[in-house]
Amino acid sequence: MSAQFGVFLPVASGGWIVSRNTPVLDGGWPQNRDAAILADAHGFDFVMSMGKWRGFGGDTGHWGRSLESVTMMAGIAALTKNVKIWATLHAILHNPVVAAKTIATLDHISGGRAGLNIVAGAYRGEFEQMNAWDARLDHDARYDLAEEWTIIVKRLWSEERVDFSGKYFTIRDCVCEPKPLRRPDLICAGMSPRGFAFSVGQADACFIGGRDMAETRAASLRAKDMAAKLGKTIKSYAMCTVIYGGSDALAEKTAQHYREGLDEGAVLGMLESYGQTLQGGDNAMVARSKGAFMAHTVIGSTASCAQQMEHYLRECALDGLMLTFADYQEGVVVTGQEILPRLRGAAA
């Protein structure tokens, strides 16, 4: 199977299960460093970290502690050899010229393995606390800004001098040296109509999701169809949490223990960050989090998890999965040794 498999690093405390009953993920350097080194050693294709500036509260203080993405990934780049290094920047927060040089620097540190996950800016509270939220920009306008931002970054990576005059950014005779060793991968996760159009038009890969497999498949096929009409291709990736055990029954017992520890206060904080309510039209990630898991989840023995992941990839027309774990130290190793070989060996 030619799919790509990556690790979504636990850069923010609590990780991707909103529960009091999971192993402690503290958002600190040792856990992230070790997870990335293990991912590199066990043949994963990429590691990625999100950018987070404020958590969701609740009893667990979910996502309340986090390291800055690019700084952390630069440290990881120096400690790894093969795995791609994808960091996150926010278009409404980081100047595009600074962003271009920052990721070019990461590319040099990593020997040409850098990637940039572009976020248009979804959580108002994160940016209001630092007076970086422009209330005049609605949702679609933030993606218009991100589009100008991305065009500037791309041009600075490839042109000697750049002039640009747009609605949101103006640069004159601007330089960015040295260039990246190769054009860094561009990734985005916009799922709204405008966000989806931005992702397909500007990125190399888009992270998609859905409340179920049918919705995820529809999003993946829509991205590929939109890209074809633009004369390009795009890869579609989805998140997947892996809950494994010695048997399907034991893994389900573990998953149920996590569900029983659901941190309702953190889920409410997450809903508030999206400007939604428990009864509102929440997105797929928030909908899933009401059951403690924030992403599609496979539960079972390692053989069963591999089968479920293969089915997920095929049924949803995905090019890759970004994996999360309750315990990264163990989860990356078990997946690398027992699950990935089954997936790599599966017929395409």
C-alpha positions, -999 to 999 in steps of 0.1 A, spaced: 0 0 0 15 33 -11 -3 54 15 17 77 38 16 74 76 25 101 100 24 109 137 5 140 150 28 149 178 13 155 213 24 191 213 -6 202 234 -14 186 267 -41 159 267 -35 150 231 -65 139 210 -86 121 236 -106 144 259 -105 122 290 -95 121 326 -85 84 322 -58 85 296 -21 84 303 -7 118 309 4 138 278 20 169 292 27 188 260 64 189 269 96 185 250 107 150 261 75 133 251 74 151 217 111 145 211 109 108 219 78 103 198 94 119 168 127 99 172 107 67 174 86 76 144 118 82 124 133 49 136 101 29 128 96 41 92 68 67 96 67 92 67 61 124 86 56 140 120 35 171 124 28 195 152 -1 220 155 2 256 167 -18 262 199 -20 293 220 -48 286 245 -65 255 258 -101 244 264 -102 243 302 -121 216 320 -108 194 347 -79 183 326 -70 217 312 -71 201 278 -45 217 254 -37 243 280 1 236 278 18 235 245 52 241 229 56 265 199 54 244 167 83 256 146 108 260 174 101 224 186 102 210 151 136 226 145 149 206 175 133 175 162 147 181 127 182 180 141 176 147 159 160 128 130 172 116 96 143 106 73 109 116 86 94 147 71 90 176 95 58 195 92 53 226 114 23 250 117 20 287 113 -11 310 114 -15 334 85 -32 360 107 -4 360 132 29 355 113 41 379 87 45 360 54 81 372 49 90 360 83 71 328 77 90 321 45 124 325 61 113 305 92 103 275 72 133 278 48 155 277 79 136 246 91 142 230 57 180 236 59 181 222 95 162 191 83 181 186 51 151 193 29 124 176 49 103 206 60 66 212 55 42 240 65 7 234 78 -12 267 71 -39 278 95 -61 307 86 -71 313 122 -101 295 137 -101 301 174 -110 337 182 -101 335 219 -65 324 211 -58 356 192 -79 380 211 -58 374 242 -28 389 223 -48 416 205 -42 398 172 -78 392 162 -93 415 135 -130 414 140 -135 430 106 -124 398 89 -151 372 87 -144 335 81 -140 338 43 -120 370 45 -94 351 67 -90 326 39 -86 354 14 -59 368 36 -43 333 39 -43 330 1 -23 362 -4 0 351 25 6 317 8 12 332 -26 39 355 -11 55 327 8 57 305 -24 71 334 -44 98 342 -18 109 305 -19 114 306 -57 121 342 -69 151 364 -63 130 396 -55 93 399 -50 69 428 -53 33 421 -42 4 445 -37 -28 429 -24 -57 437 -1 -39 424 30 -2 425 23 22 447 4 59 439 0 84 458 -22 117 444 -36 115 417 -9 142 390 -6 144 357 12 177 340 12 187 313 14 159 295 -5 147 262 9 166 231 -3 134 220 -19 100 236 -20 85 226 15 53 206 15 22 227 20 -7 213 40 -40 228 51 -71 214 69 -99 239 58 -132 221 55 -157 250 50 -164 258 13 -139 287 13 -114 268 34 -117 237 11 -112 259 -20 -81 274 -4 -66 240 6 -72 225 -28 -59 255 -47 -28 263 -26 -17 231 -8 -1 198 -18 -22 179 7 -53 185 27 -65 171 59 -101 161 58 -126 147 82 -162 137 85 -188 124 111 -186 91 93 -167 73 65 -193 83 39 -188 120 47 -150 116 47 -150 98 14 -172 125 -2 -147 152 10 -117 133 -3 -133 128 -38 -144 164 -39 -109 176 -32 -94 154 -59 -121 165 -84 -116 202 -76 -78 197 -80 -82 180 -114 -103 209 -126 -75 232 -116 -50 211 -135 -32 198 -104 -33 169 -80 -38 169 -42 -34 143 -16 -60 138 11 -51 127 46 -72 121 77 -65 117 114 -69 84 131 -65 75 168 -52 40 174 -64 21 205 -48 -14 205 -47 -43 229 -39 -80 231 -74 -87 217 -103 -68 203 -121 -72 237 -92 -58 257 -88 -29 233 -125 -21 236 -122 -22 274 -95 3 272 -115 26 249 -145 24 272 -123 34 301 -113 65 282 -149 72 273 -160 70 309 -134 96 318 -148 122 293 -139 157 304 -172 174 297 -159 208 307 -131 206 281 -156 197 254 -178 227 263 -146 249 261 -139 234 227 -175 242 216 -172 277 229 -139 282 209 -158 273 178 -187 296 188 -211 266 191 -232 249 217 -240 213 225 -271 215 204 -254 235 176 -242 225 142 -208 215 153 -181 202 131 -169 166 128 -140 169 153 -162 185 180 -189 160 173 -165 131 178 -150 147 209 -183 143 228 -174 106 229 -139 115 242 -121 108 209 -115 138 186 -108 118 155 -118 86 137 -107 58 160 -96 22 153 -100 -2 183 -87 -38 185 -58 -61 183 -29 -49 162 -41 -71 133 -76 -58 137 -64 -22 138 -44 -27 106 -74 -42 89 -96 -12 100 -70 13 89 -67 -4 55 -105 -3 51 -106 34 61 -79 43 35 -97 24 7 -133 33 15 -125 70 20 -101 73 -10 -74 86 13 -37 90 5 -26 88 41 -33 88 78 -19 109 106 -20 88 137 -25 98 173 -21 76 205 -31 77 241 5 67 249 30 79 222 61 61 236 44 27 233 20 35 205 45 46 179 66 15 186 37 -10 185 23 6 154 57 8 137 65 -29 145 31 -46 142 7 -24 122 27 -5 96 43 -37 81 8 -51 76 -3 -20 58 29 -16 38 25 -52 27 -12 -49 17 -20 -50 -20 -24 -16 -35 
